[in-house]
Amino acid sequence: MSTRNRLLFFFTAWLIVLMPFLFWWNTWFGRQLSDKQLIEYLQDDRKPRHIQHALVQIGERVARHDASVTRWYPDVVRLASYPIEEVRNTDAWVMGQDATSNDASSAGFHGALLKMLNDPSPMVRGNAALSLVRFGDATGRPQIVALLQSANVIAPEAGKITDSSTVGTVIHQGGIIAKIESGGQTIEVRSPISGRLRELQVKAGQAVAAGYEMATLDPGTEQVWEALRALYLVGQPEDIPAIRPYQRELLEIPDHVRKQAVETEQAIRERAK
């Protein structure tokens, strides 16, 4: 191998290693940001993931009881109405990290979370409801119960199915469930929640009408776990039917979730007395 080819070979190998690292480095929310970077990221509308990164860092600093983080609380409140769902979802979580602070109260966290209970995204509504429990506010209890229930996915437009997922697949929020060919365009039907695909009523080549129920997803373990913990504190007897399915001994229900479901029902019955 000539020196030139050898150099090209090593350069290519170096790029193969470097590019994934750079992608990971620029998208990993665990990378620490300086105060200057936080300010820049919170205002970076061109890259919503930068805003999410900054919010995660703020949440972690709140957990460490870093008092200096309160300077960004007005930005946290502002982002409650940001047009990107993922940003609002992260924002709702962050506001629940400092529920006992007077600064959080004066910054409007409680009021912002109450408004987020009417968000068009079920995940944002759920996260807002969970955060409100930290404020001792059970207003979002219906949204918490909804986190325990399956999600139905409907066809946004009429067309022909060109591709679809398979039953049993674990799908993250925003993951593609199926593709519809409609009017010469391909429409990607995405999951509204993270969970497991329980039922799929479509297959490739099938024609569907707008509004047709395409799939049903069971909520993910983490979502169920957080909802059960919240209902342990604010649940009511009418919530028990939504809790009991998670007390069953099934492979898809981890032991810690099953135990939490049992304890949550017991706590609700104790309060009812």
Buried (B, 14 or more C-beta within 10 A) or exposed (E): EEEEEEEEEEEEEEEEEEEEEEEEEEEEBEEEBEEEBBBEBBEBEEEBBBBBBBBBBBBBBBEEEEEEBBEBBEBBBBBBEBEBBBBBBBBBBBBBBBBEBEBBBEBBBBEBBBEBBEBEBBBBBBBBBBBBBBBEBBBBBEBBBBBBBBBEBEBBBBBBBBBBBEEEBEBEBBBEBBBBBBEEEEBEBBBBBBBBBBBBBBEEEBEBEEEBEBBBBBBBBEBBBBBBBBBBBBBEEEBBEBBEBBBEEEEEBBEEBBEBBBBBBEBBEEEEE
